[in-house]
Amino acid sequence: MQQTLKVGILGAGHIARKMATTLQGMENAELYAVAARDLTRAEQFAAEFQARKAYGSYEALADDPEINLIYVATPHSHHFEPARMCLLKGKPVLCEKAFTANAREAEELIRISQEQHVYLAEAIWTRYMPFSKTIRELAENGIIGKPMMLTANLGYVISDVERIVKPELCGGALYDLGVYPINFALMTFGDEIENITSACVKNAAGVDMQNSITFTYSDGRMAVMQTTAFCATDRMGIISGDKGYIVVDNINNPQLAVVYNTEHQEIARHTCPPQITGFEYQVQEAADAIREGRIEPVSMPHEESLRVMRMLDSLRKEWGVRFPMDE
C-alpha cells in the first residue's frame, strides 16, 4: 500500500486554493499544512480546506517533519528564496511556474537539489497531463502528414492585476501566460530551434503586456505564439501538416483535440480523460519520484526548466524588460 503524500502549501493565494482543491480529491495525497506570512490567513485557509496545521512563517512549514512535499505557490518573484530554504532543509519542492525570476536562480536551485539529493520540480501543469502526450502522439503518428506549422495563443484581461504590472513581482504576459504556448511548442515540436524572433508591447513600468514569439526549427518548421494581458483570446493551439491539422481547444488545459483533413472535414476527435483540476498529475509524479528516490520529474526534467528560463531571459533582454533580481 502506498504511503499518503503529506503536502504543505507555501502561500495562500489563488493558485494555492486550486492545489488545495486538487489534494482534497486525491486518494494518495493530502493537504497536511499551509503557511502564509499572516497566521490568521493561514488558519482560515486550513479551516476551509481541512488542512491539519497552519503556520505563520514559511520556515515553520519547512521544519515540520511530517511533510513529504512542499508546493511553492507564491508570486514568481518569491519562488527562489522559499524553494532554496526548503531544499536546504531536505524538503522536496514542487515550485509553481514560471520556475524562477531568471536562469541564474534556476541554476542555483537545481545545484542544491542535486547536492542535497532532494526532489525539485517546476509545476507547469500542462507538462504532466496525459492528454498532452496524446496531442504529441497525434502530431507524430502521420494522421496530419508531416507537421510544419504550429500556432498557439493565450490571453486574459489581467492588465490591471498587481502581479502582472510590476517588475518587482516579475510581472508581464511572458511569465504568467507566455510559458504555456512556449511549452506547448516545445512539447510538440521539440527543442531543435534554429532562430527565435519576437516583439512585445510594454507598460509604463517596463514589463511586457502582450507579445509575439516565433520559433524557426532547423528542418523548416515554425511555431508562432502570441500572449496578451490586454484581452481574452481563443486559447487555441493548431498543429498543421501536409495532410491535415489538429485543433486543440485550450493550450492552458486541453480538453479536446479535433483532427481535420486538408478539405477541412473532421476525421477524428479526442477528449481529455476526467480530471480533478489537472493539477493532480504533477502531484502524482512527485509522489512517484520521491518514493523511488529520484530528484526530478520525467515530464519536466531540470534541464528543460533551465532551457525555458534561459529562453525567457533572452527574450526579456531583447525587449529591455528587467527585474530587480537580475542585478
SVG drawing of the C-alpha trace seen along z (x, -y; Angstrom):
<svg xmlns="http://www.w3.org/2000/svg" viewBox="-16 -55 42 57">
<polyline fill="none" stroke="black" stroke-width="0.4" points="0.0,0.0 1.4,-3.4 2.0,-5.9 -0.1,-9.0 1.9,-12.0 1.6,-14.8 1.8,-18.1 2.5,-21.5 1.4,-24.6 3.6,-27.6 1.4,-30.6 -2.3,-31.0 -3.4,-32.8 -5.5,-31.8 -3.2,-29.1 -2.8,-27.6 -6.5,-27.2 -6.5,-25.3 -3.9,-22.9 -5.8,-22.5 -8.9,-21.6 -6.9,-19.1 -5.4,-17.4 -8.9,-17.1 -9.8,-14.9 -6.8,-12.7 -6.6,-9.3 -2.8,-9.0 -2.1,-12.7 -3.4,-15.1 -3.1,-18.7 -1.3,-18.4 -0.3,-22.1 -0.4,-25.6 1.8,-28.6 1.3,-32.3 3.1,-35.4 -0.1,-36.1 -1.0,-33.3 -4.7,-34.3 -4.9,-33.9 -3.2,-30.5 -5.6,-29.4 -8.6,-30.4 -7.2,-28.6 -6.5,-25.5 -10.0,-25.5 -11.6,-25.9 -9.6,-23.0 -9.3,-20.8 -5.5,-21.1 -4.2,-19.7 -1.8,-22.5 -1.4,-26.2 1.8,-28.2 2.6,-31.9 6.0,-31.5 7.4,-29.6 10.3,-28.3 8.0,-26.7 6.3,-24.8 9.6,-23.6 10.6,-22.5 7.5,-20.2 8.9,-16.7 5.6,-15.2 5.6,-17.0 6.8,-15.0 6.4,-17.7 6.2,-21.5 4.3,-23.3 5.6,-26.8 2.6,-28.9 4.0,-32.4 4.4,-35.0 7.1,-34.4 9.4,-36.9 9.1,-35.0 9.9,-31.4 13.6,-31.3 14.2,-32.1 11.4,-29.8 12.3,-27.0 16.0,-27.3 15.2,-27.3 13.1,-24.2 15.7,-22.3 18.4,-23.1 16.2,-21.7 15.9,-18.5 12.3,-19.1 11.1,-18.1 9.8,-21.0 7.2,-21.5 7.5,-25.1 4.9,-27.0 5.8,-28.3 7.5,-30.4 10.1,-28.4 12.2,-31.4 12.9,-35.1 15.8,-34.2 18.1,-31.3 20.7,-32.1 18.2,-31.4 17.1,-28.2 20.7,-27.0 21.2,-27.6 18.0,-25.6 19.0,-22.7 22.5,-22.7 21.2,-22.5 18.7,-19.8 21.5,-17.7 23.9,-18.3 21.2,-17.5 19.6,-14.8 16.2,-16.3 13.3,-16.3 12.7,-19.6 10.2,-20.2 8.6,-23.1 4.8,-23.0 4.0,-23.7 0.8,-21.6 0.4,-21.0 3.7,-19.2 2.3,-16.4 -1.1,-15.9 -1.7,-12.6 -3.6,-14.5 -0.5,-16.5 1.1,-13.2 -2.0,-12.3 -1.7,-15.6 2.0,-15.0 1.3,-11.4 -1.4,-12.7 1.1,-15.2 3.7,-12.4 1.6,-9.5 1.1,-10.6 -2.6,-11.4 -1.8,-15.0 1.2,-14.0 4.4,-16.0 3.7,-18.7 5.3,-22.0 3.4,-24.9 2.2,-25.4 0.2,-28.3 -0.7,-28.9 -2.1,-31.8 -3.2,-32.6 -4.8,-35.8 -6.8,-37.1 -7.9,-40.5 -5.4,-40.9 -3.6,-44.1 -4.6,-45.7 -3.6,-42.8 -0.7,-43.8 1.4,-40.7 1.2,-41.3 2.1,-45.0 5.0,-45.3 8.7,-44.4 9.4,-43.7 6.8,-40.8 8.3,-39.5 5.3,-40.9 4.3,-40.7 2.5,-38.4 5.5,-36.3 6.0,-34.8 2.3,-34.4 1.0,-33.3 3.8,-33.0 5.2,-29.9 2.2,-28.0 2.5,-28.4 6.2,-28.1 5.9,-24.8 3.2,-23.7 5.6,-24.2 8.5,-22.5 6.3,-19.5 5.0,-19.2 7.9,-20.3 10.9,-19.7 13.9,-22.0 15.9,-22.0 15.2,-25.7 17.4,-27.5 16.1,-31.0 13.8,-33.0 12.2,-36.3 9.8,-38.3 8.2,-41.6 6.3,-43.0 4.3,-45.9 5.4,-47.2 3.5,-49.1 4.8,-52.3 6.7,-50.1 8.6,-48.4 7.1,-44.9 5.5,-43.2 1.7,-43.3 1.5,-41.4 4.0,-39.6 4.5,-37.6 7.2,-34.9 8.2,-32.7 10.5,-29.6 12.1,-28.6 13.3,-25.0 16.3,-23.5 14.1,-21.5 11.9,-24.4 9.0,-24.0 7.7,-27.1 5.9,-27.8 4.1,-31.1 2.9,-32.1 1.0,-35.1 0.2,-36.1 -1.7,-39.1 -2.7,-40.5 -5.0,-43.1 -7.7,-40.8 -9.3,-37.4 -8.2,-35.1 -9.5,-31.8 -6.5,-30.0 -6.3,-27.5 -3.3,-25.6 -3.2,-24.4 -0.7,-21.9 -0.7,-21.8 0.7,-19.2 0.5,-18.4 -2.4,-16.0 -4.4,-18.0 -4.4,-19.7 -5.2,-19.3 -7.1,-22.0 -6.5,-21.9 -9.3,-23.8 -7.2,-25.3 -3.4,-25.1 -3.7,-26.1 -5.7,-23.0 -6.5,-21.0 -9.8,-19.1 -10.4,-18.4 -8.2,-17.8 -10.0,-17.6 -8.3,-16.4 -9.2,-17.7 -8.1,-16.7 -7.0,-19.2 -10.6,-19.6 -11.4,-20.9 -13.5,-17.8 -13.3,-16.4 -11.8,-12.9 -11.1,-12.3 -11.9,-13.6 -10.1,-13.0 -11.2,-14.1 -9.3,-14.5 -10.0,-11.9 -11.9,-13.2 -9.7,-15.2 -9.9,-16.7 -8.4,-20.1 -5.5,-19.0 -3.0,-19.6 -3.2,-16.1 -0.7,-14.7 2.2,-16.8 1.5,-15.8 1.3,-12.1 4.6,-12.3 6.2,-14.0 4.9,-11.2 6.2,-8.5 9.7,-10.2 10.1,-10.7 9.1,-7.1 11.7,-5.9 14.4,-8.3 14.5,-10.4 15.2,-14.2 13.4,-15.4 10.3,-14.5 10.3,-12.7 7.7,-15.1 9.7,-18.3 13.4,-17.5 15.6,-20.1 17.4,-20.7 14.1,-21.5 13.1,-24.0 16.5,-25.6 16.1,-25.7 12.8,-27.6 14.3,-30.0 17.2,-30.8 14.8,-31.4 12.8,-33.8 16.0,-35.6 16.9,-36.0 13.5,-37.3 13.5,-39.8 17.0,-41.0 15.8,-41.6 12.8,-43.5 14.6,-45.5 12.5,-44.0 14.5,-43.8 13.6,-42.6 15.3,-43.7 16.5,-40.0 18.6,-40.4 21.0,-42.8"/>
</svg>
